[in-house]
Amino acid sequence: MNYSPVKIIALATFGIFASANAQTNDVTTPLHAMQPDYVTPYVVPEKNNIEAVLNRVYNFLEENTASKVLNASDNSEVKDFKKAKGKLVFSPGSFRLTSYEWGVTYAGMLLATEATGKKEYADYANKRIKLIADLAENFKSENIQDSPIRTVLKPHALDDAGALCAAFIKAKKGGLNANVDPVINNFIKYISEKEYRLKDGTLARNRPQNNTLWLDDMFMSVPALAQMGNYTGDKKYFDDAVKQVNQFSERMFNSQKGIYMHGWVESMQTHPEFHWARANGWAVMTMVELLEVLPKNHPGYPQVLAQLQKHIAGLMQYQDGTGFWHQLLDRNDSYLETSATAIYTYSIARAINRGYVDKLAYAPAVLLAWNAVASKVNEKGQVEGTCVGTGMAFDPAFYYYRPINLFAAHGYGPVLLAGAEIITLLKNNQFEMNDSSIQLKIKG
């Protein structure tokens, strides 16, 4: 019998398939144990590997952020701020020491020391916080524009005050020997008395429209208020912090989806919902930070805890199979974003470590999230895949096409926080591969 070339190829292919199928099938092979082709490493992270990531980030930042003040005229180092005159500048670096992103980075460095016991992380933060405080105390320029810390001396937005204020208080409580109180008081005065508010006291902005709420501003205010309440013992700061969380949530939280919209404008009859990932990160971190110091007998404690639990439950529905979250949480064709994923990793891990949420339910997904984040820290210690600073919009294209950049400062602090908190999670719990999946190991 003669076969055409096409038939010969077909029969040969069928023979190969049949032969392979005879060797690998449900009878001959435990198919459930086959190794999937995971995009992100599907393993329980090890403490030494996490520390290696943190160390790369530390080394990169130590080399690429200022640690001195110079005379702008001749680049000579200023060592006595009381005698300094003219315009001063920080020594060259790739990041600003006085941005809100660096407030998060200082907090991340402080937490990294707590988790690892290595003092160089805290030294990084304390050295620069002391530099800022010493400048504020001793350099009295007639022209505020001549000061490298002009936004510290005269904040113009919550971005200038909140994250730095919280970090300064944490550093002071951690033992920093520097006169930071004048700076702290200046920050908190701006937040409490000078920032624009709606009639009900909700912190707001008049951009891009009048009477606009930015979800970001929960984080740019509440942790500072909470830390100030803890630092001074004055209940009014706790009251304001709780009020902000409740009033932002009433307007901006989608209870069906379990996530927040990015912006809310009072004059809009309809409120378009764009669920930007990093803004949701600021919100979930805000509640974790508030609960950290809010007295449990405060009447607002149960409300904040319940809101945190609802938000975490909502966020977990949108985690991608790679471990990341998308730039717009509920739009899977938007890109996977690193800084938000790192913020969620820190916040949810801390919520687990503090007993706010069920560790049996959430811990494995948080480990996956850390593995995803770690994959974005390159050999130089740079954080890849972070969305640049972002305003507010009411159309999808704006969020879909925001650039990413290695020098987007928003990624570094969250990576430090996330790694430190995952180390604590691993110290307090054991995990195992159980029927091919990562599971919390139950004692007994």
N, C-alpha and C positions, 0 to 999 in steps of 0.2 A: 504494500500500500504506500502510495506516495503522498507526502504532506507538503504543503506550501511552507516557505520560510516563516511566515507569521504564525502558523499553527505550531511549528517546531518550537519557536520561542515561547509561545503560550504554554505548551505542554511542559517545557523545561522549567518555566517559572512556577507552574502548579506543582511540579515534583519537588522543587526546593521548598515551597511553602508547606506542602504536605509532610515533608521530612522534618522540617522545623517544628511543625505543629504536633507531630507525634512525640517529639522530645519535650516540648514546653506546653503544657496544658493544665487544666484545673486538677487533673488526676496526678500528673507527674511532678508538678512544681507548686510550692506554696506562693501563689501569685500575690497574695496580700503583703508578702515580705519583699517584693521587688522594690528597688531603690528608685524613688521618683527623681525627676530631673528638676530639683528646686532651683529657683533663680537666686534666692537668698539662702545662705547656709542654714539648714534646719538642724541646729544643734543647741544644746544647753551651753551658753557662753561661760567661759572660764575667767576667773578673777584676774589672772595674770594677763590675759589677752585684752580685757577691758582696760586695765592699767596701762597697757602698751598704747592703746588708742588715746587715752587721756594724756599720756606723756608726749605723744607726737603733737597733739594740739597745744599743750603747754609750751613745748620748745618753739613751735612756730610763732606763737603769740609773744613769747618772751623776746624773740628776735625781731618782731615786726610791730611792736607797740612802744611808744615813747616811755622813758623812765626818768627823763631829765627836762629841765627848763633852760632855754637858751635866750640870750639877747638877740633880737632880730637883726640888729645892725651888723654884728660880726660873728654870730653863731658861737660865742663863748658861753660856757655854762654858768648859770646863775646859782650861787650857793647860799647867798644871804638875801632873802626876798625883801627884807626891811630896807636894804640899801639900793634895791633895783629901781631903775628908772627907764622910761621909754617903753617901747613895745617888746613884749616877751612872747616866745613861742615854745611849744613843746618840741623836743628833739624829733627828727624824722621818724615816721611810722606809717603803717598802712591802715590804722584804725584810730578813731577818735576816743580819747579817754573819758569824755564827758557825755557820751551819747547814752540813751536808754539801753541800747544793745549792750553797752559795756557795763551798765549796772547789772544786767543779767550775767555777764561774763564774770564780774567780781563775785557775785553770789555763787556761780558755778565753781570758781576756784576755791572759795571758802568751803563749799560742800565736798569738793574733791579731797581736801585735807582731812575732813571729818571721816570720810569713807576709807581712805587709804592710809592715813597717819603720816603722809609725806607733807612736810611743812612748806615745801617750795611753792605749792599751789596757793596757799593762803598768803605767803610772802609776796607773790605776784600782785594779789589784790591789795594787800595792806600797804605795800610800797607806793602804789599809785593813788590810793585813797588818801594816804598821808600827804602826798605831794599836792593834791588838790586842796586839802584842808589847810596846809601850810601857806599855799598861795593865797587862799581866801582870807586868811588871818593877817598876813604880813605885807601883801603887795597892794597898795592903795593907789591905783592909777587914776589920774584925773579923767582920762578917757577910757570908759569901760571896754571899748573896742580894742584897746591895747592889752587887754588881759586874755590869756589863753583859756580862761575859765569864765568867760563872760556869761554863758548860759547858766552857769552855776550861781553866779552872783545875782543875775537878773533873769530868772526863768520867764519864758514867753509862752510856754505850753506845758501840758502835763508830761509830754515826752522829755522835757528838760529836767523834770523834778522827781517823778515817782519811783522809777526803777533804781536810780542812784540813791535816793533817800533810803529805800529799804535796804540796799546793800551796805550803805554807810552804817546804819543801825546794827545790822548783823555783824559787821566787822568790829564795831565798838563793843558789842556784847561778847564777841569772841576774844577780846583782850587787846585790841589795837590801841596803842599808846599814841594818840593824836587828838588834837582839839577839834573834833568833828561836830560838836554840838551846834556851833553857829551855822554851819552849812545845813545840818539836819533841820534846824528850826526855820531857816530860810526856805527850804524846800517845802516843809509842811505848811508854812504860812501861805505859800503860793497855792498849794492844793486846796487848803481849807477855806481861804478867804479871797483869793484873786481869780481863780479859774472861773470861766463863765458856767452858769448853771441854768437849767430850766426852772420854772416856777416852783416845782416840787423838790428842788434841790439836786436833781440828777446832773452830774457833770456832763457838759456838752461843749460843742464847738459851733462856730458860725461859718464853717466850710465843710463840704463844698456848697452847702445851702445853710440858711439860717436854722438854728435850733436842730442841729444834727447830732445824733448819738453815734459814736464810733465804739464798736465792741472792744477795740484795742484799749480804750480808756479805762476799762475795768482794771486792767493790769497796770496802767500808768498812774493809778491812784490808790486802789484798795490795799495792795500789800504794804505801801508806805504808811497809810492810815493805821493798818493793823499793827505793824511793827511799832509805830509811835504809841499806840495804846498800850502795848506790852512794855515799852521802854519807859513810859511816864506813869503808867497806871491810871491815866485819864480815860474814863469810859466814853467820852464824847467821840473819840477817834474810832472806837469799835462800833459805836452807833452809826456813824457816818459810813463806815466800811460796809456794814450789813445793809444799810439803806441803798447804797450804790448797787450791790449785787442783786438785791430784790427788784429794784426799779429798772435796771438794765434788762433783767430777765423777763419781767412782765411785758416789756415791749418787744424784745428781740429773740426770745427763745421759742422755737417751733416745737411744741410739746409732742407732736406726732412723729417728727423726725428725730427729735432728741438732740438737735444742734441749733446754733445761733446763726442769724443773719449777720452780715458784716456791718451794715449801716441802716439807720432809721432816721427819717426826716419828719419832723412834727407836722409840717404843712401838707404832706402827701396823704391823699385819701386811700391809696393803695401802697403797700410797702413791698417793693420788689425784694426777693430773698436770694442773695448770693452768699452761699455758705463757705466763705473763704477759710482755708484751713488754719493759717497762722493766727488769725483773729480768734478762732475757736480755741486755739492753743493758749492764747493770752487769757481767755475766759476760764478755762479749766485750771490753769496754773494759779489764777487769782484765788479761786475757791480753796485750793489746797493750801496756799500760803496763808489765807485768812484763818482757816481752821487750825493751822499750826499754833496760833497764839490767841485765838478767840476763846475766852473762858467758856467752859462747857455749860455754866449756869447763865450765860447771856441768853436773853429771850430769842435772839436771832440764830443761835447755833443750830437748832434742828432744821430751820429753813435752809440755811446754807448747805448743811450736810445733805439734805434731800435733793437740793438742786445739783450738787456735785454728782451724786449718784445717778440722777437722771441724765446728766450730760455725758458721763462716762459710758453709761449703757448705750446712749445714742451714738457716740463716737465709735464704739467697738463694732457697730453694724457696718461701718464704712471702711474698715481696714482692708487694704488690698492684699491679695495672696502673696505679694512680695514682702509684706510687712509694713510697707509705707502707707501713707494716706495721700489722697489726691489734692491738688491745688484748690479745686472746688470739691468739697467733700462728696457731694452726691452726683458728681458728673465724672464718670470713669474715663472719659476721653480727655480730661484735663491731666496735666503731667503730675508725676509723683514728686512730692516736695519734701526736702530733708528737714528744714527747721521745725515745721509743724510736727513731723513724725517724732523728732527729738523731744519737743515739748510734751507731747502726749506720753512718750515713754517715761519721762521724768514724773509727770503729774500722776499718771495711773500707777506707776511703781510706788510712788510715795503714798498714794491713797491706799494701796495694798499694805505697805509697811506700817501705816498708821491705823489700819483696821477700818477704814472708811468704806471699803468695798470688798467683795468676796474674792479672796486670792485664788481659791480653787477654780473659779470661773475665768479670771482675767490674767493670771500670771503667765500662762504659756504664750498668749498673744503679745504680752509686753516683752517677753524674751525675744520673740520673733522681730518685734519692732526695733529692739536694740541691735540685733544682728543686721537689720536693714540699715540703720543709722551708721553702724561701724563700717559698713561697706562703702560709705561715702566719705570717709576720712582717708585721704590719700597718704602716701609715704612721707610727704612734706609736712603733714599735719593740717593741711587745708581741708575745709569742709565743702564738699561739692553738692550741687543740686539745691541750693538755697535761693528762694525768690528774693529779689531786691526789695528795698523799701517800697511800700505800696499805699497809695491813697485809697479813695473810695470811688466806686462807680456803680452804675445801675444798668450795665449791659455785660454780657458774658465775655466779649472779646477782650476787654480790659484785663480780666483775671487770667484768661487762657494764655495770653501772650506776654505776661510780665516776664522780664528776663531773669535768668539765674546767673550768679556770679560767685567766684571763689572769694571775693572780698565783700560779699553781703554779710555784714557783721552779725546779723540775726542768727546765724547758724552756730556760732562758737560757744556761747554761754549755754544754750540748750543741750549741746552735745556733752559738755562737762557735767551739767546737772544730771542728764540721763545716765551717763556712765557711772557716776557716783552713786546714784540711787539704785541702779541695778546691782552694783556690788553689795549694797546693804540687803537687797532682796535675796541675793544668793547666800549671804552670810546667815540669814535667818530661816532659810528654807532649803529643802533638797528636791531636786527634780530627777526624773528618770525617763527613759524611752520605754513606753508601755504600749505594746502592740503597734509599734512604729511611730507613735505620736509622743510629743513631749507632754508630760503630765507632772503635776505636783505630787511629790511622794508623801503619802500619809503615814505618819508614825504609828507604830502599833499595828 
